[in-house]
Amino acid sequence: MSINRRFLLAASALALLSACSRPEPRIDGRWDAILTVNKAPVPFRFDLATAGGNPTGTLFDGDSHVSSTRGSYRNGKLALHFDAYDSDLNAAALNGALTGTYTRHYGKRDRVFPFTAKPFTAPQFTSSAQAPLDGSWRLTSADGKQIWTLQVTRRDHDLSGAILRLDGDTGSLNGFVDGNVFTLSHFSGARPTLIEGAYQPGAGTLAITVDREDHFTGVRESEAEQKQLAPPPDPFGSTKVKDPDAPFAFQFPDRTGRMFTAADFRGKPLVVSIGGTWCPNCMDEAPFLVDLYRRYHPRGLQIVGLNFETGEQAYNRKRVQSFIERFDIPYPILIAGPPDGAATQLPQLVHFAAFPTTIFVGSDGLVKGIHDGFASVATGSEHEKLKQETDQIVERLLAAH
């Protein structure tokens, strides 16, 4: 063997040994992350921690969090799986940054979003003055067809809040205000949302864009009432039943194949929750319903979940089982079919449009009330209002039993 060939082989071996011994880029700590959705960059907080060589990623929704259930980090490649949303984050660590994708699985299809992150740095502001954003605002879309409620809390430059729509809320929004310009965003594994806006001092209103597509004008709730502006839709007044005198009917199996019908719950007050494991607002509602069940079941209240899932039978059973275990659900969860078939499977409902939808059924089997969407803890006073209203309805159902 020639000297040159021996030299090349030695050099190659040395390079290989050097590569093998090179430490992995450090990933532990807090990151400023961005998920790109329809060209809108949604910023969010993302934490990484490694124990025993296994990484864990954490996403945040206000004071609560969602952590990955398994992961790996080898050769600068990070892979995390989040059971809560059946999602995967895959990214490469290079030059102090993370670049990759976040994929949500829906049984029959995937949604893939570009993902980037850089180590956390404290934001820099150009103005010491902050717009007076605290409080409740009524948001009206440019075409007047969408009317939402925005709750905002400001502490110096820091903002938090939530938007409540008929179908539920955005989850906890977080962001910053710099002078009269502000940004709020949310991503905790699902429902990525970007709110960009400006306070208009002369008019005292907000000019807002949502996900860089939809434009809204915000007016303080107290002023909106004085000006008699159109109110948000009533979540108790949207979905109706065709015949209020006909007992509410359904027939679906649980994850084991056992068939349930509405007649199985007849004779006692019943809360029917229409949702799905893919639905973040349904996840917010689950602990609320579990608490309701534990408080009122000893007095006779029953609850059943009708889940409209996105995959094949085996996938749906697995997702429902995971959902039940995650929230320690003590009442039956039935698998009712695909989400786009809900209106067909429940033909008694008129104008059904929201996941979740909650149906209150008396012991006589008749529908006594229907509520669209769910106001989570992130909505503050709206959540407390919903809790009081739900308790009042349940008390009336029990009193009539």
C-alpha positions in Angstrom: 0.0 0.0 0.0 1.4 3.4 -0.9 2.2 6.0 1.7 -0.5 8.4 0.2 -3.2 5.7 0.5 -2.2 4.8 4.1 -2.3 8.6 4.9 -5.7 8.9 3.4 -7.1 5.9 5.3 -5.6 7.2 8.6 -7.1 10.6 7.9 -10.5 9.2 7.2 -10.4 7.1 10.4 -9.4 10.1 12.4 -12.2 12.2 10.9 -14.7 9.4 11.7 -13.5 9.1 15.3 -13.7 12.8 15.7 -17.3 12.9 14.4 -18.3 10.1 16.7 -16.8 11.8 19.7 -18.2 15.2 18.9 -20.8 16.2 21.5 -24.4 16.7 20.5 -25.5 20.4 20.2 -27.1 21.4 23.5 -30.9 21.6 23.4 -32.0 21.8 27.0 -33.7 25.1 28.1 -36.3 27.5 26.9 -36.8 28.2 23.2 -38.6 30.9 21.2 -40.4 28.7 18.7 -42.4 29.5 15.6 -45.0 27.3 13.8 -45.9 28.5 10.3 -49.6 28.1 9.5 -50.8 29.3 6.1 -47.8 31.6 5.9 -48.6 33.1 9.3 -45.7 32.7 11.8 -47.2 31.7 15.2 -44.7 32.3 18.0 -44.9 30.2 21.2 -42.9 29.1 24.2 -41.2 25.7 24.0 -39.2 24.0 26.7 -36.8 21.1 26.3 -35.2 19.0 29.1 -33.1 15.8 28.8 -33.0 13.1 31.5 -31.1 9.9 31.0 -30.4 10.7 27.4 -34.2 11.0 26.7 -35.5 14.5 25.7 -38.9 15.8 26.8 -40.6 18.8 25.0 -43.2 20.9 26.8 -45.9 23.1 25.2 -47.9 25.6 27.3 -51.5 26.7 27.5 -51.5 29.4 30.2 -50.8 27.7 33.5 -51.3 24.2 32.1 -48.9 22.3 29.8 -48.6 19.3 27.4 -45.5 17.3 27.4 -44.1 14.8 24.9 -44.6 11.1 25.9 -41.5 9.8 24.2 -38.6 11.1 22.3 -35.0 10.7 21.1 -32.0 13.0 20.3 -29.2 11.5 18.3 -26.7 13.0 15.8 -28.3 16.4 16.2 -31.8 15.0 15.3 -34.6 15.6 17.7 -37.8 13.5 17.6 -40.7 13.9 20.0 -44.2 12.4 20.1 -47.1 13.9 21.9 -49.9 11.4 22.7 -52.3 14.1 23.6 -52.6 15.2 20.0 -51.1 12.2 18.3 -48.5 14.5 16.9 -44.7 14.4 16.1 -42.1 17.1 16.2 -38.9 16.4 14.2 -36.1 18.9 14.0 -32.4 19.2 13.4 -30.1 21.2 15.7 -27.7 23.3 13.7 -25.9 26.5 14.5 -27.8 27.0 17.7 -31.2 26.7 16.2 -33.8 24.0 15.6 -35.4 23.5 12.2 -38.0 20.9 11.2 -41.7 20.1 11.1 -44.6 19.5 13.5 -47.1 16.9 12.2 -50.6 16.2 13.5 -52.0 12.8 12.6 -55.7 12.5 12.0 -56.0 8.8 11.3 -56.6 9.2 7.6 -54.5 12.2 6.9 -51.6 14.3 8.3 -51.1 18.0 8.6 -47.5 19.1 8.5 -46.3 22.6 9.7 -42.8 24.1 9.3 -41.2 24.5 12.8 -38.2 26.7 13.8 -36.8 27.7 17.2 -34.0 29.6 18.7 -32.8 30.0 22.3 -35.0 32.3 24.4 -34.1 35.9 24.6 -35.9 38.7 26.4 -37.9 40.9 24.0 -36.8 44.4 23.4 -39.3 47.3 23.3 -39.1 50.6 21.6 -41.7 52.4 23.7 -42.3 52.6 27.4 -46.0 53.5 26.9 -48.5 50.7 26.5 -52.0 50.8 25.1 -54.9 50.4 27.6 -55.9 46.9 26.4 -57.2 45.4 29.7 -60.7 44.2 29.7 -63.3 42.7 27.4 -63.6 43.6 23.7 -66.2 42.8 21.1 -64.6 41.8 17.8 -66.5 42.2 14.6 -65.2 40.9 11.3 -64.9 43.2 8.2 -67.9 41.5 6.6 -69.9 41.6 9.9 -70.5 37.8 9.9 -68.2 36.9 12.7 -68.7 38.4 16.2 -66.2 37.2 18.9 -65.2 38.2 22.4 -61.6 39.1 23.3 -60.5 39.1 26.9 -57.1 40.8 27.6 -55.0 41.2 30.7 -51.9 43.5 30.6 -49.0 43.6 33.0 -46.5 46.2 31.8 -45.6 44.9 28.3 -46.9 41.4 28.9 -50.3 40.4 27.6 -52.5 37.4 28.2 -56.1 36.6 27.2 -58.3 34.5 24.9 -60.8 34.9 22.1 -64.2 33.2 22.6 -66.2 32.1 19.5 -69.4 30.2 19.2 -67.5 26.9 18.7 -65.2 27.6 21.7 -62.1 29.6 22.5 -58.5 29.9 21.2 -56.9 28.6 24.4 -54.6 31.0 26.4 -53.1 33.7 24.2 -49.8 35.3 25.3 -47.8 38.1 23.9 -46.5 41.7 24.2 -47.6 45.3 23.6 -45.1 47.9 22.5 -46.7 51.3 22.5 -50.0 50.9 20.7 -48.9 47.8 18.7 -49.5 44.3 20.1 -49.2 40.6 19.3 -50.9 37.6 20.9 -50.5 34.0 20.0 -51.2 30.5 21.0 -49.9 27.0 20.3 -50.1 24.1 22.8 -50.0 21.3 20.3 -53.2 22.3 18.5 -55.3 25.4 17.3 -52.3 27.6 16.4 -53.5 31.3 16.5 -51.8 34.6 15.7 -53.4 37.9 16.7 -51.7 41.1 15.5 -53.3 44.4 16.3 -53.0 48.1 17.1 -54.9 50.3 19.5 -56.3 53.4 17.9 -56.2 56.2 20.5 -58.5 58.6 18.7 -61.3 56.1 18.4 -60.5 53.9 21.4 -60.8 50.8 19.2 -58.7 48.0 18.0 -57.6 47.1 14.5 -56.9 43.3 14.5 -55.8 40.6 12.0 -56.2 36.9 12.8 -53.6 34.6 11.2 -52.8 37.4 8.7 -56.0 36.7 6.9 -59.1 37.9 8.7 -59.7 41.5 9.8 -61.6 42.6 12.8 -62.5 45.8 14.6 -62.6 45.7 18.4 -64.8 47.8 20.6 -64.9 47.7 24.4 -67.8 45.6 25.5 -69.3 48.4 27.6 -69.3 50.7 24.6 -70.5 48.1 22.2 -73.6 47.7 24.4 -74.1 51.5 24.5 -73.9 51.7 20.7 -76.2 48.7 20.4 -73.8 46.8 18.2 -74.8 43.3 17.2 -73.9 40.9 20.1 -72.0 37.6 19.8 -74.3 34.6 19.0 -75.9 33.0 22.0 -74.2 29.6 22.6 -77.5 28.4 24.2 -79.5 29.6 21.2 -77.8 28.4 18.1 -78.4 24.6 17.8 -82.0 23.5 18.1 -84.0 20.2 17.9 -86.6 19.6 15.1 -89.2 18.4 17.5 -88.9 19.4 21.2 -91.6 16.8 22.0 -89.6 13.9 20.6 -87.2 12.0 22.9 -83.5 12.6 21.9 -82.2 9.4 20.2 -78.8 7.9 19.5 -77.3 4.4 19.1 -73.5 4.0 19.1 -70.9 1.5 20.4 -68.2 2.2 22.9 -64.5 1.3 22.3 -65.2 -2.4 23.2 -68.1 -2.7 20.8 -70.8 -2.6 23.4 -73.8 -0.8 21.9 -75.5 2.0 23.8 -78.8 3.8 23.0 -80.5 6.8 24.5 -83.0 4.4 26.2 -80.1 3.1 28.4 -80.0 6.5 30.1 -83.7 7.1 30.2 -85.3 7.9 33.6 -82.5 10.1 34.9 -81.2 13.5 33.8 -78.5 13.2 31.1 -75.7 15.4 29.7 -74.7 14.5 26.2 -71.3 15.8 25.1 -70.6 15.7 21.3 -66.9 15.9 20.6 -63.8 14.1 19.5 -60.3 13.3 20.6 -58.9 15.6 17.8 -60.8 18.6 19.2 -58.8 20.9 21.6 -61.9 22.5 23.0 -63.3 19.0 23.7 -60.1 18.4 25.7 -60.7 21.6 27.7 -64.2 20.5 28.3 -63.4 17.0 29.6 -62.1 17.9 33.1 -65.1 20.2 33.4 -67.5 17.4 32.7 -65.6 15.0 34.9 -66.0 17.4 37.8 -69.7 17.9 37.0 -70.2 14.1 37.0 -68.4 13.6 40.3 -70.4 16.4 42.0 -73.9 15.4 40.6 -73.8 11.7 39.7 -74.5 10.7 43.4 -77.8 12.6 42.9 -78.7 10.9 39.7 -77.0 12.8 36.9 -75.6 10.8 33.9 -73.2 11.9 31.3 -72.3 10.3 27.9 -69.8 11.3 25.3 -70.5 10.9 21.6 -67.1 11.1 19.9 -66.9 11.7 16.2 -63.4 10.5 15.2 -61.1 10.9 12.2 -59.6 7.5 11.5 -60.3 3.8 11.1 -61.9 1.7 13.8 -58.7 0.5 15.4 -57.2 4.0 15.4 -60.4 5.5 16.9 -60.6 2.9 19.7 -56.9 3.6 20.6 -57.5 7.4 20.6 -60.6 7.1 22.7 -58.9 4.8 25.2 -56.0 7.3 25.5 -58.5 10.2 26.0 -60.4 8.3 28.7 -57.1 7.5 30.6 -55.7 11.0 30.2 -58.7 12.7 31.8 -59.8 9.8 34.1 -63.3 9.8 32.5 -65.8 7.8 34.6 -68.7 8.0 32.1 -69.2 6.1 28.8 -67.5 7.5 25.6 -69.1 6.2 22.4 -67.6 6.2 18.9 -70.2 7.8 16.7 -68.5 8.0 13.3 -66.6 10.7 11.3 -66.9 14.4 12.2 -68.5 15.3 8.9 -71.2 12.8 9.5 -72.4 14.2 12.8 -75.4 16.1 11.4 -76.5 12.9 9.6 -76.0 10.6 12.6 -78.0 13.1 14.8 -80.8 14.1 12.6 -82.8 15.7 15.4 -80.4 18.6 15.6 -80.8 21.7 13.6 -77.9 24.1 12.8 -75.4 21.8 14.4 -72.0 23.3 13.8 -69.7 23.1 16.8 -67.4 20.6 18.5 -68.1 20.4 21.4 -71.8 20.7 21.7 -73.5 19.9 25.0 -77.1 18.6 25.1 -79.1 18.7 28.4 -81.7 15.9 28.5 -84.4 15.5 31.1 -85.3 12.2 32.8 -88.3 12.1 30.3 -85.8 11.9 27.4 -86.6 15.4 26.0 -84.0 18.0 25.3 -84.1 20.9 27.8 -81.2 22.9 26.4 -78.2 22.9 24.0 -74.9 24.7 24.4 -72.5 25.2 21.5 -68.7 25.3 22.1 -66.9 25.6 25.5 -65.4 28.5 27.3 -62.2 27.2 28.9 -60.4 28.6 32.0 -58.5 30.9 29.6 -61.7 33.0 29.1 -61.8 34.0 32.8 -65.2 35.4 33.6 -66.9 33.6 30.7 -65.7 30.3 32.0 -67.1 31.1 35.5 -70.4 32.2 33.9 -70.7 28.9 31.9 -70.0 26.9 35.1 -72.8 28.7 37.0 -75.2 28.3 34.1 -74.4 24.6 33.7 -74.9 24.0 37.5 -78.2 25.8 37.3 -79.5 23.7 34.4 -78.4 20.5 36.1 -80.1 21.5 39.4 -83.3 22.1 37.4 -83.0 18.7 35.7 -82.5 17.0 39.1 -85.4 18.9 40.7 -87.7 17.8 37.9 -86.6 14.2 38.2 
